Amino acid sequence: MQLSKRTQYGIRAMVCLAENYNRGFLQTRELAAREGIPSKFLEAILASLARARFLTSKIGATGGYRLQHAPEDVPVSEIVLRLEGRRMTDEPEALAATGNTPGEIGVSLIHTQLTVSLQRVLKSITLADLTRQVQENSPGNQMYYI
């Protein structure tokens, strides 16, 4: 299973915005520079997230984007669903076996189990949880012993 570049970039931007939640708006070019994301592509992603009411946008010199809700209130599953579409989050019932051979049924069962597991993981993580995990795992947060 692999996330599309669109979803990867969107999550990267959302983590950055979550880290800056109390500091106000971040401009697209600043987010793009911090994360090494092409500005035009990032702008389209952020616009999509703003239309879905994850972000608030503001025009002007002090404008940019910021989270519309606290990171604790943003499930990662909703971000992925918006950016990936239904491809990764199909309901297991919709994945019923299309054939009758043992192999087709086996593939369908595995696909259903993977989908259920993916949904469970994504629904259990908020943007705040993910941001906290990022901070715990970032190189500047490592402890060195001599």
MDAnalysis code that builds the backbone (N, CA, C; Angstrom):
import MDAnalysis as mda
import numpy as np

u = mda.Universe.empty(438, n_residues=146, atom_resindex=np.repeat(np.arange(146), 3), trajectory=True)
u.add_TopologyAttr("name", ["N", "CA", "C"] * 146)
u.add_TopologyAttr("resid", np.arange(1, 147))
u.add_TopologyAttr("resname", ["MET", "GLN", "LEU", "SER", "LYS", "ARG", "THR", "GLN", "TYR", "GLY", "ILE", "ARG", "ALA", "MET", "VAL", "CYS", "LEU", "ALA", "GLU", "ASN", "TYR", "ASN", "ARG", "GLY", "PHE", "LEU", "GLN", "THR", "ARG", "GLU", "LEU", "ALA", "ALA", "ARG", "GLU", "GLY", "ILE", "PRO", "SER", "LYS", "PHE", "LEU", "GLU", "ALA", "ILE", "LEU", "ALA", "SER", "LEU", "ALA", "ARG", "ALA", "ARG", "PHE", "LEU", "THR", "SER", "LYS", "ILE", "GLY", "ALA", "THR", "GLY", "GLY", "TYR", "ARG", "LEU", "GLN", "HIS", "ALA", "PRO", "GLU", "ASP", "VAL", "PRO", "VAL", "SER", "GLU", "ILE", "VAL", "LEU", "ARG", "LEU", "GLU", "GLY", "ARG", "ARG", "MET", "THR", "ASP", "GLU", "PRO", "GLU", "ALA", "LEU", "ALA", "ALA", "THR", "GLY", "ASN", "THR", "PRO", "GLY", "GLU", "ILE", "GLY", "VAL", "SER", "LEU", "ILE", "HIS", "THR", "GLN", "LEU", "THR", "VAL", "SER", "LEU", "GLN", "ARG", "VAL", "LEU", "LYS", "SER", "ILE", "THR", "LEU", "ALA", "ASP", "LEU", "THR", "ARG", "GLN", "VAL", "GLN", "GLU", "ASN", "SER", "PRO", "GLY", "ASN", "GLN", "MET", "TYR", "TYR", "ILE"])
u.atoms.positions = np.array([
    [0.840, -1.170, 0.000],
    [0.000, 0.000, 0.000],
    [0.887, 1.236, 0.000],
    [0.579, 2.157, -0.875],
    [1.370, 3.379, -0.944],
    [0.447, 4.570, -1.139],
    [0.733, 5.632, -0.421],
    [-0.026, 6.862, -0.563],
    [0.444, 7.605, -1.805],
    [-0.481, 8.258, -2.484],
    [-0.120, 9.070, -3.645],
    [0.726, 10.257, -3.193],
    [1.446, 10.861, -4.133],
    [2.236, 12.059, -3.822],
    [1.318, 13.157, -3.289],
    [0.138, 13.263, -3.856],
    [-0.827, 14.269, -3.415],
    [-1.134, 14.103, -1.923],
    [-1.377, 12.879, -1.504],
    [-1.685, 12.617, -0.097],
    [-0.445, 12.801, 0.770],
    [0.691, 12.320, 0.301],
    [1.924, 12.511, 1.068],
    [2.201, 13.992, 1.300],
    [2.111, 14.798, 0.246],
    [2.354, 16.230, 0.374],
    [1.302, 16.891, 1.259],
    [0.048, 16.456, 1.128],
    [-1.013, 17.016, 1.951],
    [-0.799, 16.742, 3.430],
    [-0.409, 15.537, 3.760],
    [-0.149, 15.195, 5.159],
    [1.059, 15.972, 5.680],
    [2.094, 16.085, 4.861],
    [3.279, 16.861, 5.260],
    [2.894, 18.302, 5.574],
    [2.066, 18.896, 4.711],
    [1.627, 20.275, 4.933],
    [0.760, 20.379, 6.185],
    [-0.121, 19.415, 6.375],
    [-1.016, 19.447, 7.538],
    [-0.234, 19.307, 8.849],
    [0.801, 18.488, 8.859],
    [1.643, 18.363, 10.058],
    [2.326, 19.697, 10.343],
    [2.840, 20.327, 9.300],
    [3.486, 21.634, 9.434],
    [2.489, 22.667, 9.973],
    [1.290, 22.671, 9.434],
    [0.262, 23.601, 9.896],
    [-0.165, 23.290, 11.328],
    [-0.187, 22.018, 11.694],
    [-0.538, 21.634, 13.067],
    [0.531, 22.116, 14.047],
    [1.789, 22.017, 13.654],
    [2.874, 22.500, 14.512],
    [2.783, 24.005, 14.728],
    [2.222, 24.706, 13.774],
    [2.104, 26.166, 13.839],
    [0.685, 26.627, 14.145],
    [-0.145, 25.759, 14.658],
    [-1.565, 26.039, 14.844],
    [-1.808, 27.336, 15.627],
    [-1.070, 27.568, 16.679],
    [-1.292, 28.748, 17.526],
    [-0.540, 29.984, 17.045],
    [0.204, 29.869, 15.965],
    [1.015, 30.992, 15.488],
    [0.390, 31.759, 14.340],
    [-0.708, 31.283, 13.814],
    [-1.364, 32.011, 12.736],
    [-1.199, 31.356, 11.381],
    [-1.255, 32.179, 10.353],
    [-1.266, 31.703, 8.972],
    [0.143, 31.451, 8.449],
    [0.268, 30.426, 7.600],
    [1.519, 30.146, 6.898],
    [1.263, 30.287, 5.404],
    [2.167, 30.945, 4.715],
    [2.015, 31.113, 3.279],
    [2.446, 29.839, 2.558],
    [1.853, 29.644, 1.399],
    [2.132, 28.447, 0.609],
    [3.617, 28.322, 0.311],
    [4.246, 29.413, -0.068],
    [5.682, 29.338, -0.415],
    [6.535, 28.944, 0.791],
    [6.131, 29.373, 2.000],
    [6.858, 28.976, 3.205],
    [6.684, 27.485, 3.476],
    [5.451, 26.994, 3.357],
    [5.187, 25.558, 3.525],
    [5.954, 24.746, 2.484],
    [5.923, 25.211, 1.239],
    [6.615, 24.512, 0.151],
    [8.113, 24.453, 0.413],
    [8.681, 25.551, 0.884],
    [10.123, 25.586, 1.169],
    [10.475, 24.678, 2.347],
    [9.690, 24.726, 3.392],
    [9.949, 23.884, 4.576],
    [9.934, 22.399, 4.230],
    [8.984, 22.001, 3.396],
    [8.784, 20.590, 3.111],
    [9.359, 20.139, 1.768],
    [9.893, 21.060, 0.983],
    [10.453, 20.677, -0.311],
    [9.389, 20.174, -1.276],
    [8.250, 20.867, -1.307],
    [7.119, 20.484, -2.148],
    [6.957, 21.538, -3.244],
    [6.715, 21.132, -4.478],
    [6.468, 22.119, -5.541],
    [5.281, 23.026, -5.181],
    [5.488, 24.342, -5.272],
    [4.482, 25.319, -4.845],
    [3.141, 25.178, -5.558],
    [3.159, 25.018, -6.867],
    [1.904, 24.931, -7.627],
    [1.095, 23.708, -7.200],
    [1.773, 22.585, -7.038],
    [1.104, 21.358, -6.619],
    [0.541, 21.527, -5.204],
    [1.343, 22.125, -4.323],
    [0.912, 22.338, -2.946],
    [-0.294, 23.270, -2.896],
    [-0.302, 24.303, -3.719],
    [-1.429, 25.237, -3.746],
    [-2.727, 24.512, -4.086],
    [-2.676, 23.613, -5.055],
    [-3.866, 22.841, -5.433],
    [-4.319, 21.936, -4.283],
    [-3.380, 21.339, -3.597],
    [-3.705, 20.462, -2.462],
    [-4.334, 21.271, -1.331],
    [-3.727, 22.410, -1.011],
    [-4.248, 23.248, 0.067],
    [-5.632, 23.800, -0.270],
    [-5.844, 24.150, -1.526],
    [-7.163, 24.633, -1.954],
    [-8.211, 23.535, -1.765],
    [-7.855, 22.318, -2.091],
    [-8.768, 21.189, -1.905],
    [-9.083, 20.984, -0.428],
    [-8.068, 21.080, 0.418],
    [-8.277, 20.925, 1.861],
    [-9.088, 22.086, 2.434],
    [-8.930, 23.263, 1.868],
    [-9.723, 24.417, 2.312],
    [-11.189, 24.234, 1.909],
    [-11.432, 23.733, 0.696],
    [-12.811, 23.472, 0.265],
    [-13.484, 22.427, 1.158],
    [-12.688, 21.511, 1.682],
    [-13.220, 20.475, 2.577],
    [-13.303, 20.955, 4.025],
    [-12.993, 22.208, 4.240],
    [-13.074, 22.859, 5.555],
    [-12.069, 22.338, 6.576],
    [-10.938, 21.854, 6.100],
    [-9.843, 21.505, 7.004],
    [-9.011, 22.756, 7.290],
    [-8.967, 23.661, 6.309],
    [-8.131, 24.852, 6.388],
    [-8.952, 26.115, 6.194],
    [-8.425, 27.189, 6.746],
    [-8.946, 28.526, 6.516],
    [-7.875, 29.258, 5.719],
    [-8.288, 29.993, 4.719],
    [-7.319, 30.760, 3.947],
    [-7.580, 32.244, 4.123],
    [-6.502, 33.015, 3.982],
    [-6.583, 34.465, 4.120],
    [-5.680, 35.068, 3.056],
    [-6.207, 36.050, 2.338],
    [-5.450, 36.704, 1.276],
    [-4.715, 37.909, 1.864],
    [-3.523, 38.176, 1.344],
    [-2.779, 39.357, 1.762],
    [-1.406, 39.023, 2.290],
    [-0.684, 40.066, 2.674],
    [0.696, 39.913, 3.135],
    [0.803, 39.050, 4.387],
    [-0.189, 39.118, 5.252],
    [-0.163, 38.297, 6.471],
    [-1.035, 37.064, 6.314],
    [-1.423, 36.772, 5.088],
    [-2.326, 35.662, 4.826],
    [-1.620, 34.350, 4.637],
    [-2.379, 33.407, 4.149],
    [-1.892, 32.059, 3.921],
    [-2.957, 31.071, 4.343],
    [-2.515, 29.979, 4.929],
    [-3.431, 28.933, 5.392],
    [-3.167, 28.618, 6.848],
    [-4.224, 28.181, 7.521],
    [-4.096, 27.658, 8.877],
    [-5.194, 26.633, 9.078],
    [-5.021, 25.771, 10.055],
    [-6.040, 24.769, 10.351],
    [-7.324, 25.447, 10.804],
    [-8.441, 24.958, 10.338],
    [-9.729, 25.509, 10.750],
    [-10.144, 24.967, 12.114],
    [-9.670, 23.778, 12.460],
    [-10.000, 23.148, 13.737],
    [-8.710, 22.771, 14.449],
    [-8.795, 22.587, 15.745],
    [-7.636, 22.154, 16.527],
    [-7.143, 20.806, 16.001],
    [-5.833, 20.565, 16.011],
    [-5.290, 19.297, 15.517],
    [-5.914, 18.073, 16.183],
    [-6.340, 18.212, 17.437],
    [-6.974, 17.106, 18.159],
    [-8.311, 16.707, 17.536],
    [-8.902, 17.629, 16.788],
    [-10.223, 17.400, 16.202],
    [-10.178, 17.002, 14.733],
    [-8.976, 16.731, 14.225],
    [-8.830, 16.395, 12.801],
    [-8.339, 14.954, 12.672],
    [-9.218, 14.022, 12.301],
    [-8.782, 12.638, 12.097],
    [-7.957, 12.519, 10.814],
    [-6.864, 11.809, 10.886],
    [-6.023, 11.598, 9.710],
    [-6.815, 10.876, 8.626],
    [-7.752, 10.030, 9.028],
    [-8.568, 9.294, 8.051],
    [-9.331, 10.247, 7.139],
    [-9.801, 11.362, 7.672],
    [-10.560, 12.323, 6.872],
    [-9.658, 13.035, 5.862],
    [-8.422, 13.318, 6.259],
    [-7.460, 13.951, 5.340],
    [-7.153, 12.996, 4.194],
    [-6.862, 11.748, 4.540],
    [-6.535, 10.747, 3.522],
    [-7.725, 10.525, 2.597],
    [-8.916, 10.444, 3.160],
    [-10.113, 10.249, 2.347],
    [-10.280, 11.400, 1.358],
    [-10.073, 12.618, 1.807],
    [-10.208, 13.780, 0.922],
    [-9.167, 13.757, -0.198],
    [-7.944, 13.405, 0.129],
    [-6.863, 13.483, -0.852],
    [-6.739, 12.240, -1.731],
    [-7.049, 11.073, -1.186],
    [-6.943, 9.821, -1.945],
    [-8.244, 9.459, -2.639],
    [-9.330, 9.904, -2.064],
    [-10.624, 9.476, -2.570],
    [-10.976, 8.122, -1.986],
    [-11.939, 7.497, -2.542],
    [-12.454, 6.225, -2.010],
    [-11.531, 5.040, -2.284],
    [-10.551, 5.213, -3.129],
    [-9.686, 4.104, -3.533],
    [-9.109, 3.337, -2.344],
    [-8.668, 4.038, -1.314],
    [-8.020, 3.377, -0.186],
    [-8.964, 3.092, 0.966],
    [-10.121, 3.691, 0.944],
    [-10.989, 3.569, 2.113],
    [-12.339, 2.958, 1.776],
    [-12.393, 2.190, 0.695],
    [-13.638, 1.527, 0.325],
    [-14.156, 0.704, 1.496],
    [-15.452, 0.651, 1.614],
    [-16.064, -0.184, 2.644],
    [-15.810, -1.653, 2.287],
    [-15.474, -2.491, 3.257],
    [-15.188, -3.899, 2.985],
    [-16.316, -4.613, 2.255],
    [-17.558, -4.241, 2.542],
    [-18.690, -4.899, 1.893],
    [-18.667, -4.665, 0.383],
    [-18.111, -3.520, -0.028],
    [-18.067, -3.182, -1.454],
    [-16.989, -3.989, -2.179],
    [-16.187, -4.708, -1.427],
    [-15.087, -5.460, -2.013],
    [-15.403, -6.948, -2.121],
    [-16.654, -7.283, -2.182],
    [-17.065, -8.687, -2.247],
    [-16.409, -9.378, -3.439],
    [-16.196, -10.665, -3.284],
    [-15.547, -11.444, -4.334],
    [-16.310, -11.315, -5.650],
    [-15.569, -11.039, -6.707],
    [-16.205, -10.897, -8.012],
    [-16.211, -12.218, -8.763],
    [-15.466, -13.171, -8.301],
    [-15.418, -14.469, -8.957],
    [-15.680, -15.582, -7.973],
    [-15.668, -16.785, -8.496],
    [-15.975, -17.920, -7.639],
    [-14.798, -18.855, -7.438],
    [-13.661, -18.545, -8.049],
    [-12.521, -19.439, -7.876],
    [-11.922, -19.224, -6.492],
    [-11.294, -20.250, -5.944],
    [-10.673, -20.097, -4.625],
    [-9.654, -18.951, -4.593],
    [-8.908, -18.787, -5.672],
    [-7.914, -17.705, -5.711],
    [-8.554, -16.334, -5.656],
    [-9.625, -16.129, -6.405],
    [-10.322, -14.836, -6.407],
    [-10.935, -14.542, -5.038],
    [-11.493, -15.568, -4.431],
    [-12.073, -15.399, -3.100],
    [-10.972, -15.076, -2.093],
    [-9.833, -15.750, -2.200],
    [-8.702, -15.496, -1.307],
    [-8.187, -14.067, -1.430],
    [-8.043, -13.596, -2.665],
    [-7.586, -12.221, -2.891],
    [-8.587, -11.232, -2.302],
    [-9.874, -11.491, -2.500],
    [-10.908, -10.610, -1.966],
    [-10.869, -10.568, -0.440],
    [-10.663, -11.733, 0.192],
    [-10.593, -11.787, 1.655],
    [-9.403, -10.990, 2.180],
    [-8.249, -11.136, 1.544],
    [-7.054, -10.377, 1.955],
    [-7.302, -8.885, 1.766],
    [-7.873, -8.514, 0.626],
    [-8.147, -7.105, 0.356],
    [-9.099, -6.530, 1.404],
    [-10.104, -7.279, 1.780],
    [-11.057, -6.833, 2.798],
    [-10.360, -6.647, 4.142],
    [-9.518, -7.611, 4.529],
    [-8.803, -7.512, 5.807],
    [-7.851, -6.326, 5.825],
    [-7.162, -6.088, 4.712],
    [-6.260, -4.935, 4.627],
    [-7.032, -3.625, 4.734],
    [-8.165, -3.550, 4.078],
    [-8.991, -2.338, 4.113],
    [-9.486, -2.060, 5.527],
    [-9.960, -3.099, 6.212],
    [-10.449, -2.940, 7.583],
    [-9.307, -2.468, 8.487],
    [-8.136, -3.059, 8.346],
    [-6.977, -2.656, 9.163],
    [-6.563, -1.226, 8.875],
    [-6.540, -0.870, 7.604],
    [-6.177, 0.491, 7.208],
    [-7.156, 1.494, 7.801],
    [-8.442, 1.212, 7.685],
    [-9.455, 2.113, 8.241],
    [-9.279, 2.265, 9.746],
    [-9.023, 1.169, 10.431],
    [-8.856, 1.191, 11.884],
    [-7.678, 2.078, 12.281],
    [-6.554, 1.907, 11.598],
    [-5.362, 2.699, 11.915],
    [-5.609, 4.181, 11.639],
    [-6.119, 4.494, 10.457],
    [-6.335, 5.895, 10.092],
    [-7.341, 6.586, 11.002],
    [-8.388, 5.881, 11.401],
    [-9.403, 6.478, 12.271],
    [-8.912, 6.660, 13.706],
    [-7.876, 5.925, 14.085],
    [-7.390, 6.001, 15.459],
    [-6.376, 7.119, 15.676],
    [-5.954, 7.780, 14.605],
    [-4.914, 8.810, 14.704],
    [-5.495, 10.169, 14.344],
    [-5.280, 11.140, 15.234],
    [-5.657, 12.515, 14.907],
    [-4.404, 13.239, 14.400],
    [-4.614, 14.410, 13.850],
    [-3.485, 15.216, 13.391],
    [-2.578, 15.585, 14.562],
    [-3.154, 15.790, 15.736],
    [-2.358, 16.076, 16.937],
    [-1.487, 14.878, 17.306],
    [-2.053, 13.659, 17.236],
    [-1.286, 12.446, 17.523],
    [-0.104, 12.326, 16.561],
    [-0.378, 12.527, 15.277],
    [0.653, 12.409, 14.268],
    [1.741, 13.453, 14.475],
    [1.352, 14.670, 14.788],
    [2.323, 15.743, 15.027],
    [3.189, 15.427, 16.237],
    [2.577, 14.894, 17.265],
    [3.325, 14.502, 18.469],
    [4.334, 13.397, 18.136],
    [3.913, 12.414, 17.339],
    [4.813, 11.332, 16.940],
    [5.963, 11.868, 16.091],
    [5.669, 12.825, 15.218],
    [6.712, 13.435, 14.383],
    [7.737, 14.123, 15.273],
    [7.273, 14.884, 16.245],
    [8.184, 15.592, 17.149],
    [9.036, 14.621, 17.957],
    [8.450, 13.519, 18.385],
    [9.185, 12.509, 19.149],
    [10.250, 11.817, 18.304],
    [10.003, 11.712, 17.006],
    [10.919, 10.998, 16.120],
    [11.822, 11.898, 15.299],
    [11.723, 13.202, 15.485],
    [12.566, 14.095, 14.696],
    [13.994, 14.081, 15.238],
    [14.985, 14.284, 14.340],
    [16.398, 14.194, 14.723],
    [16.780, 15.115, 15.877],
    [16.180, 16.277, 15.983],
    [16.509, 17.215, 17.059],
    [16.009, 16.780, 18.410],
    [15.208, 15.749, 18.459],
    [14.607, 15.280, 19.704],
    [15.265, 13.998, 20.202],
    [16.369, 13.594, 19.583],
    [17.027, 12.358, 19.987],
    [17.998, 12.612, 21.120],
    [18.116, 11.639, 21.992],
    [19.004, 11.736, 23.139],
    [20.254, 10.901, 22.833],
    [21.416, 11.493, 23.051],
    [22.666, 10.790, 22.819],
    [23.350, 10.490, 24.143],
    [23.840, 9.263, 24.265],
    [24.516, 8.835, 25.485],
    [25.974, 8.538, 25.167],
    [26.834, 8.931, 26.081],
    [28.276, 8.681, 25.881],
    [28.763, 7.714, 26.932],
])
